[in-house]
Amino acid sequence: MEIRKISISKNIQNQNEVLIQEMPILHRIKNVLRLKDNDPIILIDGSGYEYLGQIKIKEGNLYVEIKRKRKIKNLISKNINLYIGFLKKKVLEELIEKLAQIGVKKITPIKTERTNWFCNEIPERWQKIVRKANEVSTWQNFTELGKPLTFIEAISIAKNQNIFLLDPSGEITLRKFKKLTKKIKNINIFIGPEGGFSEKEIKLAKQNSAKTVKIPKNYFRSEIAALICSIVILYD
């Protein structure tokens, strides 16, 4: 029997028992996976460990009694903070799932001059997508979703911290990009929406020490560019 894995936001550390209170997680355990009292389960919390436990129902509350913890061996040595312009909803959701599965550290949607739509908070559906991707991933690292920002806010946060902006007319090749990032641990990548970044945005990024990376036009759909650059960095 396969033991189901669930990601939780609570830090387990050295607890012997964990009370599950988050409603989406409770719903998944009880109604989707249909796990019952005494069933085995694995919890992960982004700490680099997974916790083998057993479900215990006490006075209507669901607990996981921790039996054993073990180190997750696969570690990604680079932290990619990926800022991506709002794409079509379905495309963006599929991209978020893939980026989480390959080990991108943080994904932050951004509003740019050519963005067609925008939301101020991360939808619960996206949180579910990332949670499930973290559960099937074999990496120690958890992927996080950052609060949506404007392009100016995002550049201000990443200012002078290894910023790379993808553009069909970029100054450095993908090969040079890979070489430049080889020894860098924390990397900020900016990818525009359909239509790319405006000249004004590119100029602002360069003023904040960003380098522009040239992606061949036949590859330059935002979602493909995001995956290519992430894979180039993470899988040397």
Secondary structure, 3 states (H helix, E strand, C coil): CCCCEEECCCCCCCCCEEEECCHHHHHHHHHHCCCCCCCEEEEECCCCEEEEEEEEEECCEEEEEEEEEEECCECCCCEEEEEEECCCHHHHHHHHHHHHHHCCCEEEEEECCCCCCCCCCCCHHHHHHHHHHHHHCCECCCCEECCCEEHHHHHHHHCCCCEEEEECCCCECHHHHHHHCCCCCEEEEEECCCCCCCHHHHHHHHHCCCEEEECCHHHCCHHHHHHHHHHHHHCC
